[in-house]
Amino acid sequence: MSNPRPGLDDLSRKRILVVDDEQSIRKVLQALLVREGHAVDLAANGAEAIGRLGEESYELVITDLRMPGVDGMELLGYCAQQLPGLPVIVITAHGTVDTAVEALKLGAYDYITKPFEQDELRMVIDKALRREEASRGVLHEDAAGRFAIIGRTPSMKQVYSLIEKVADSPTTVLIGGESGTGKELVARALHDHSSRAKAPFIQVNCGAIPEALFESELFGYEKGAFTGAVASKPGRFELAHGGTLFLDEVGELPLDLQVKLLRVLQSGTYERVGGVRSLSSDVRVVAATNRDLVREVKRGAFREDLYYRLNVIPIRLPPLRERVEDIPLLVEHFLAKFNTRLGKAVRGVTPEAMAALMAYRWPGNIRELENLMERSVLLADAPTLAARDLPGLGSPALEDDPGEDVEELGLKDYVRVYTARLERARIQRALEQEDGNVTRASRRLGISRKSLQTKMKEYGLRDA
């Protein structure tokens, strides 16, 4: 069992059980997880693992499938019955389609074959722990957000309200928003807070699968359907039976594949490639796109009937520039995350650095902020990040030009100029949200009516 690294947030440090009959695999996984800051226990077989599960509380189990005595499938069944909600990741060198389907049906969170890429495994572990955290309600609305999503602005609270209302419905949801706004997190929240939570969550990146392979990936294929099809394989619809199928970047689908997807959504039936038997699958479909599908429909690039079939419940995720008040919460979250992952102890950022972060436009949204915080924490030499420690932040070009050549300004004047621009933009937005009512806008901003009137005069907003 590992010792926690100094300065780590207790919420970010998890207890994980690794089960494998190969000592070398146990040691590799233990080393990887300890570097991430987690506490790790080891078991050589399923029986030993069940004993540990009866004595300790774990946030995640990573298990081999084929082991002497009690194997991984039996352990998976035990967890599903006795410890519902505990995510289990299955890793095996004997991966077959049948065992993959069976493991997912028994409730496995994900399935990875040996040899595995450490980055891939790390990503799956992070997502599994987020799901476990969300199921326990670690993040509440009065803390950092809800559903394992960070944000407290009114626009994000509207998103939470929609998730709560439609999570347990079979209705199709279309999540819209720019790249990097967190569409997958919303899809996960819809699944995890529904009655389908114990069934598979299967994700398809529609923009990453070659067109020639898409039909077989989505619907599967029969043995002999084409050269190389040496065995039958289920598609994503089949794997997602009883759960959720997340079609990410659905706007990238070619028109001929849109027709096939529409047919499945309308009839609920499909055939494997090379097959003659109609199959049906109980699947809740959630789709996401960073494209304006209304515009795509008008120019003939996206089918109108498919758009209306997907867009039954629309959820729009705002870009980060429209929710700058959430940036301090996100920064705090990413500092804790990367302190854990990188073994650092960065406590926070200076006021000047935070002003620069809040003034920047974030074209890459939360993903760009996350990448910046990872680089900054990794390269940090001090316990607090200063503005100079934010590489590649760029010029935070807000709309209202103050009429100064910012490239000639010193750091303090630079921050002053952009802080003023940010403040003016925030006040203007609050006034617009409250239809010009100064009293209500001052309450929204958390300042007195007199202070708001002074600021409005200072920024030339009284006439407006």
Phi and psi in degrees as a GROMACS rama.xvg file:
@    title "Ramachandran Plot"
@    xaxis  label "Phi"
@    yaxis  label "Psi"
@TYPE xy
-91.9315  158.485  SER-2
-94.7678  143.291  ASN-3
-67.6464  146.73  PRO-4
-73.8154  148.45  ARG-5
-65.1067  141.706  PRO-6
83.9082  4.35601  GLY-7
-85.3975  145.606  LEU-8
-69.6981  129.743  ASP-9
-59.9612  -32.2295  ASP-10
-66.5728  -26.4575  LEU-11
-86.807  -11.5454  SER-12
-97.4955  117.477  ARG-13
-112.741  156.594  LYS-14
-100.418  122.788  ARG-15
-124.641  137.957  ILE-16
-105.162  123.721  LEU-17
-107.44  126.242  VAL-18
-124.464  116.2  VAL-19
-161.871  140.182  ASP-20
-80.5488  -8.76402  ASP-21
-95.2124  117.488  GLU-22
-60.8017  -37.4045  GLN-23
-62.7646  -39.7933  SER-24
-66.979  -41.5189  ILE-25
-58.5076  -43.0057  ARG-26
-69.1214  -39.5124  LYS-27
-62.7862  -47.1203  VAL-28
-65.4156  -39.7191  LEU-29
-60.9391  -45.244  GLN-30
-62.5063  -42.4643  ALA-31
-61.7829  -45.8673  LEU-32
-72.0313  -35.7533  LEU-33
-64.5983  -38.3671  VAL-34
-61.9614  -28.6944  ARG-35
-81.1161  -4.22691  GLU-36
93.6297  12.2016  GLY-37
-95.0932  159.783  HIS-38
-91.0298  132.098  ALA-39
-126.149  130.493  VAL-40
-112.684  151.409  ASP-41
-120.514  144.81  LEU-42
-139.357  142.122  ALA-43
-91.1809  -10.7345  ALA-44
-160.86  174.37  ASN-45
-64.7068  -37.9186  GLY-46
-63.2634  -44.5274  ALA-47
-63.6077  -37.8347  GLU-48
-64.9384  -43.0358  ALA-49
-62.117  -37.6587  ILE-50
-61.4046  -43.9046  GLY-51
-66.6579  -39.2413  ARG-52
-63.2613  -27.2216  LEU-53
-78.2305  -17.6353  GLY-54
-104.001  -31.0881  GLU-55
-123.533  162.48  GLU-56
-105.394  127.929  SER-57
-121.671  153.316  TYR-58
-97.6746  -14.3572  GLU-59
-159.99  144.271  LEU-60
-121.228  132.397  VAL-61
-118.516  118.997  ILE-62
-134.688  145.908  THR-63
-73.9092  161.261  ASP-64
-91.3674  -53.6106  LEU-65
-93.0501  109.97  ARG-66
-140.731  153.354  MET-67
-66.9478  147.266  PRO-68
76.0605  -126.042  GLY-69
-75.5024  113.814  VAL-70
-90.3042  -175.968  ASP-71
-65.2618  -34.815  GLY-72
-64.4787  -42.5564  MET-73
-64.9473  -39.421  GLU-74
-64.6879  -41.0295  LEU-75
-61.2515  -43.4029  LEU-76
-62.9394  -39.2173  GLY-77
-61.0592  -46.2574  TYR-78
-62.7172  -41.131  CYS-79
-63.0948  -37.5106  ALA-80
-81.8893  -45.116  GLN-81
-95.84  -25.62  GLN-82
-132.94  59.085  LEU-83
-59.7974  137.363  PRO-84
98.4107  -16.9976  GLY-85
-79.0545  115.718  LEU-86
-71.5046  139.694  PRO-87
-125.571  123.587  VAL-88
-102.722  126.793  ILE-89
-99.922  129.005  VAL-90
-125.305  129.498  ILE-91
-150.289  150.267  THR-92
-89.4857  -5.37119  ALA-93
-113.089  46.4607  HIS-94
-70.3351  124.873  GLY-95
-131.384  162.293  THR-96
-59.9619  -42.705  VAL-97
-62.8015  -43.6722  ASP-98
-68.976  -32.6579  THR-99
-62.4966  -47.9368  ALA-100
-62.8352  -44.5389  VAL-101
-63.5806  -42.3724  GLU-102
-62.9333  -42.5166  ALA-103
-65.16  -39.9463  LEU-104
-65.3834  -32.3011  LYS-105
-76.9095  -7.47197  LEU-106
109.849  11.8347  GLY-107
-60.7999  139.024  ALA-108
-69.9721  -42.4645  TYR-109
-158.095  171.596  ASP-110
-139.936  119.369  TYR-111
-129.074  138.309  ILE-112
-98.9901  148.706  THR-113
-81.5563  146.87  LYS-114
-73.6222  143.209  PRO-115
-110.152  153.094  PHE-116
-83.1777  132.001  GLU-117
-63.076  -36.3748  GLN-118
-64.2422  -40.4737  ASP-119
-63.9379  -45.7269  GLU-120
-63.6363  -41.4139  LEU-121
-60.012  -41.3434  ARG-122
-64.4783  -43.5404  MET-123
-64.4138  -40.7219  VAL-124
-62.4967  -45.7755  ILE-125
-57.2515  -45.1133  ASP-126
-67.212  -39.519  LYS-127
-63.8277  -40.7508  ALA-128
-68.562  -34.8968  LEU-129
-63.764  -40.0604  ARG-130
-64.33  -44.8358  ARG-131
-61.7771  -40.7458  GLU-132
-64.0371  -42.0135  GLU-133
-65.134  -38.5848  ALA-134
-66.1242  -25.365  SER-135
-92.0661  -2.55488  ARG-136
68.3098  36.3572  GLY-137
-61.9049  -38.3315  VAL-138
-100.325  116.525  LEU-139
-106.978  164.262  HIS-140
-64.0141  -29.0028  GLU-141
-86.2309  4.45287  ASP-142
-110.017  -97.5057  ALA-143
-108.103  -16.4266  ALA-144
162.623  -150.026  GLY-145
-144.679  160.844  ARG-146
56.6427  32.4961  PHE-147
64.3329  21.4803  ALA-148
-112.947  134.131  ILE-149
-89.8228  129.917  ILE-150
152.616  138.844  GLY-151
-129.566  5.26535  ARG-152
-69.8348  158.377  THR-153
-54.3315  -38.2954  PRO-154
-64.4273  -36.3059  SER-155
-74.2811  -34.0392  MET-156
-64.9805  -31.9203  LYS-157
-65.0624  -39.5946  GLN-158
-61.9846  -45.9877  VAL-159
-59.7063  -41.4531  TYR-160
-61.7486  -41.9094  SER-161
-66.0242  -42.2687  LEU-162
-57.4425  -45.9246  ILE-163
-62.2163  -39.1206  GLU-164
-73.3762  -36.503  LYS-165
-110.91  -2.61482  VAL-166
-55.8652  -42.0643  ALA-167
-95.2504  15.0157  ASP-168
-94.7075  150.287  SER-169
-80.1801  -2.25795  PRO-170
-65.4096  142.469  THR-171
-69.3568  139.555  THR-172
-120.494  137.943  VAL-173
-115.489  116.029  LEU-174
-97.6153  120.944  ILE-175
-110.621  153.084  GLY-176
157.347  157.675  GLY-177
-65.0872  162.699  GLU-178
-59.3792  136.84  SER-179
87.5607  9.39773  GLY-180
-91.2428  -7.89957  THR-181
101.227  33.5501  GLY-182
-64.737  -36.4981  LYS-183
-64.4905  -36.2202  GLU-184
-61.4517  -38.9062  LEU-185
-66.8574  -43.3179  VAL-186
-60.1746  -42.7103  ALA-187
-62.6021  -41.8464  ARG-188
-63.1285  -41.1858  ALA-189
-59.9346  -40.5166  LEU-190
-72.1576  -48.6802  HIS-191
-66.917  -22.9455  ASP-192
-107.985  26.6287  HIS-193
-117.097  172.821  SER-194
-71.3345  -6.30273  SER-195
-92.612  6.71084  ARG-196
-57.9963  -31.3999  ALA-197
-84.7519  -9.36731  LYS-198
-90.9173  171.602  ALA-199
-65.6216  146.937  PRO-200
-111.771  108.986  PHE-201
-110.052  126.024  ILE-202
-108.24  136.834  GLN-203
-125.749  119.836  VAL-204
-88.8064  101.931  ASN-205
-64.5678  -21.3825  CYS-206
-89.232  -7.26229  GLY-207
-105.618  -11.5164  ALA-208
-96.4109  127.064  ILE-209
-55.9353  142.905  PRO-210
-55.638  -37.9593  GLU-211
-66.8778  -22.3431  ALA-212
-103.404  -7.455  LEU-213
-64.11  -44.5216  PHE-214
-61.2437  -43.0331  GLU-215
-69.0498  -33.0472  SER-216
-67.5804  -40.1308  GLU-217
-78.2579  -41.1152  LEU-218
-111.894  -8.75927  PHE-219
83.4394  178.993  GLY-220
-148.93  158.616  TYR-221
-93.8476  156.99  GLU-222
-57.2319  131.085  LYS-223
82.2637  5.97313  GLY-224
-64.6274  -29.2015  ALA-225
-158.93  169.682  PHE-226
-58.9006  126.07  THR-227
99.0882  -10.7685  GLY-228
-84.1361  76.9559  ALA-229
-81.7926  -10.6357  VAL-230
-152.204  156.111  ALA-231
-68.4746  149.993  SER-232
-140.619  130.292  LYS-233
-74.8594  152.018  PRO-234
-93.1107  -177.775  GLY-235
-65.7192  -34.3279  ARG-236
-61.0587  -41.2414  PHE-237
-69.1486  -41.8729  GLU-238
-64.7957  -29.5141  LEU-239
-86.8869  7.15528  ALA-240
-52.2749  128.195  HIS-241
83.9723  -8.73196  GLY-242
-121.071  -138.879  GLY-243
-124.004  135.816  THR-244
-109.183  117.134  LEU-245
-101.664  111.507  PHE-246
-95.2036  92.2354  LEU-247
-79.9104  143.824  ASP-248
53.4144  48.7937  GLU-249
-65.1072  -21.744  VAL-250
-66.6591  -12.1525  GLY-251
-85.5219  -5.33052  GLU-252
-66.5725  131.748  LEU-253
-64.8427  156.915  PRO-254
-59.1473  -40.5175  LEU-255
-65.8987  -31.7454  ASP-256
-78.4934  -27.3625  LEU-257
-61.0014  -37.822  GLN-258
-61.1807  -44.4402  VAL-259
-68.5163  -37.9129  LYS-260
-65.9592  -41.5723  LEU-261
-59.3594  -41.5083  LEU-262
-61.1797  -43.0987  ARG-263
-63.7216  -43.8402  VAL-264
-64.6412  -33.0912  LEU-265
-79.8144  -42.9413  GLN-266
-98.9132  -23.8203  SER-267
76.895  8.24233  GLY-268
-126.412  158.536  THR-269
-159.717  169.427  TYR-270
-123.589  145.727  GLU-271
-66.3748  154.107  ARG-272
-61.7629  127.027  VAL-273
83.5184  2.57441  GLY-274
-103.827  162.407  GLY-275
-119.297  -11.022  VAL-276
-91.6315  129.545  ARG-277
-75.8533  134.137  SER-278
-114.406  153.183  LEU-279
-129.724  152.076  SER-280
-143.065  132.431  SER-281
-83.2069  94.3909  ASP-282
-131.628  136.135  VAL-283
-95.2418  123.975  ARG-284
-98.1018  127.26  VAL-285
-121.205  127.505  VAL-286
-117.645  158.119  ALA-287
-144.14  150.212  ALA-288
-155.605  149.232  THR-289
-102.564  6.08029  ASN-290
-95.3444  157.67  ARG-291
-84.5087  96.4825  ASP-292
-69.0136  -27.1855  LEU-293
-61.9045  -44.4827  VAL-294
-66.4693  -37.9562  ARG-295
-64.0037  -36.3609  GLU-296
-65.2654  -43.0812  VAL-297
-63.4723  -33.3952  LYS-298
-94.287  8.61281  ARG-299
79.663  14.3505  GLY-300
-93.966  -11.0556  ALA-301
-141.072  135.223  PHE-302
-68.4507  133.216  ARG-303
-65.5207  -40.3026  GLU-304
-66.247  -35.8452  ASP-305
-69.1672  -40.0166  LEU-306
-56.6843  -47.3031  TYR-307
-70.0856  -29.2416  TYR-308
-68.8334  -36.4659  ARG-309
-81.1088  -34.8754  LEU-310
-90.5717  39.1283  ASN-311
-66.5544  -48.5342  VAL-312
-120.786  105.634  ILE-313
-87.9431  136.719  PRO-314
-125.224  120.464  ILE-315
-103.577  126.826  ARG-316
-95.6156  124.476  LEU-317
-72.0557  147.938  PRO-318
-67.1483  159.53  PRO-319
-62.0948  -31.9731  LEU-320
-65.5222  -17.1808  ARG-321
-94.6804  -0.710692  GLU-322
-140.262  50.1807  ARG-323
-63.1587  -23.3815  VAL-324
-64.2854  -18.4696  GLU-325
-85.034  -9.76566  ASP-326
-59.7908  -43.9513  ILE-327
-58.0923  -38.9187  PRO-328
-64.5835  -43.2438  LEU-329
-65.8613  -40.6975  LEU-330
-61.2399  -45.1306  VAL-331
-60.512  -42.2851  GLU-332
-63.3843  -45.6791  HIS-333
-71.553  -32.3878  PHE-334
-60.7349  -46.8357  LEU-335
-62.1482  -42.2775  ALA-336
-62.5418  -47.8205  LYS-337
-83.3217  -22.7604  PHE-338
-58.829  -43.6578  ASN-339
-65.7094  -49.4283  THR-340
-68.2796  -37.829  ARG-341
-102.298  -0.694371  LEU-342
69.2458  34.3082  GLY-343
-107.591  175.217  LYS-344
-140.265  51.8307  ALA-345
-77.0325  123.111  VAL-346
-85.7973  -28.1613  ARG-347
176.062  -164.419  GLY-348
-125.523  155.11  VAL-349
-72.2538  159.777  THR-350
-56.7097  -37.7959  PRO-351
-65.9859  -40.3237  GLU-352
-65.8721  -41.5854  ALA-353
-64.8289  -38.7144  MET-354
-61.6461  -41.1121  ALA-355
-66.2279  -40.7178  ALA-356
-62.575  -39.0325  LEU-357
-79.6767  -17.7955  MET-358
-89.5807  -19.4869  ALA-359
-71.5348  151.992  TYR-360
-85.146  -18.9288  ARG-361
53.3495  65.2988  TRP-362
-62.4821  -25.9809  PRO-363
-93.4507  3.70125  GLY-364
59.3127  -145.347  ASN-365
-64.5364  -33.1226  ILE-366
-62.6362  -38.962  ARG-367
-66.9802  -41.7922  GLU-368
-62.686  -42.1885  LEU-369
-61.5016  -44.8205  GLU-370
-62.9267  -41.0156  ASN-371
-63.0398  -43.9988  LEU-372
-65.7908  -36.2403  MET-373
-63.5608  -46.1737  GLU-374
-62.916  -42.965  ARG-375
-65.7071  -42.833  SER-376
-65.5346  -42.1188  VAL-377
-60.8503  -40.2706  LEU-378
-92.4163  -2.00811  LEU-379
-64.8997  135.706  ALA-380
-108.127  -8.97279  ASP-381
-126.208  161.287  ALA-382
-71.6591  -12.8689  PRO-383
-127.763  132.878  THR-384
-80.2866  128.46  LEU-385
-99.2429  171.745  ALA-386
-58.1368  -35.1632  ALA-387
-69.4244  -13.7752  ARG-388
-90.7598  8.56216  ASP-389
-107.585  82.6144  LEU-390
-67.1625  137.744  PRO-391
71.424  18.9758  GLY-392
-64.5438  -32.2011  LEU-393
79.7877  -170.184  GLY-394
-96.3132  117.597  SER-395
-76.1911  82.3931  PRO-396
-81.4071  85.6644  ALA-397
-74.0386  163.782  LEU-398
-65.6415  -37.9716  GLU-399
-88.6262  106.158  ASP-400
-74.0792  121.542  ASP-401
-75.9176  -1.14124  PRO-402
80.2804  21.0406  GLY-403
-120.033  145.992  GLU-404
-81.1569  93.9476  ASP-405
-66.2351  -23.2139  VAL-406
-67.0704  -20.2075  GLU-407
-93.6982  -3.1476  GLU-408
-83.4577  151.174  LEU-409
-74.3137  171.97  GLY-410
-60.107  -46.5682  LEU-411
-64.1622  -41.8135  LYS-412
-68.381  -35.8134  ASP-413
-59.7529  -48.5335  TYR-414
-64.3986  -40.3229  VAL-415
-59.2918  -45.2991  ARG-416
-62.0084  -47.7146  VAL-417
-76.3205  -28.4171  TYR-418
-64.3675  -42.0294  THR-419
-62.6132  -40.9073  ALA-420
-65.5896  -40.6655  ARG-421
-63.2426  -44.818  LEU-422
-61.9303  -43.9421  GLU-423
-62.6502  -44.2284  ARG-424
-62.9963  -39.3096  ALA-425
-67.2948  -42.0838  ARG-426
-63.7569  -44.4263  ILE-427
-60.6391  -40.6419  GLN-428
-66.6412  -40.2934  ARG-429
-63.562  -40.5982  ALA-430
-64.087  -40.296  LEU-431
-65.5846  -40.4792  GLU-432
-65.3319  -28.3717  GLN-433
-105.418  20.0426  GLU-434
53.3825  36.8874  ASP-435
82.613  1.5013  GLY-436
-76.5765  110.954  ASN-437
-66.5844  -38.6823  VAL-438
-62.8913  -48.1049  THR-439
-68.3407  -37.1346  ARG-440
-64.039  -38.7366  ALA-441
-64.7019  -36.9718  SER-442
-65.5443  -42.2481  ARG-443
-59.9775  -37.8018  ARG-444
-85.1081  -12.6736  LEU-445
74.8193  28.7582  GLY-446
-129.013  168.523  ILE-447
-74.3165  160.056  SER-448
-62.1961  -38.9613  ARG-449
-64.8349  -42.6722  LYS-450
-62.8381  -39.8948  SER-451
-64.6798  -42.1706  LEU-452
-62.5607  -38.7489  GLN-453
-62.6298  -44.401  THR-454
-64.4896  -40.3078  LYS-455
-61.8912  -39.8956  MET-456
-66.3  -42.2354  LYS-457
-61.3188  -37.9355  GLU-458
-100.174  9.54783  TYR-459
68.0818  34.1564  GLY-460
-103.945  -1.52514  LEU-461
-68.2563  -42.5945  ARG-462
-65.6049  -41.7167  ASP-463
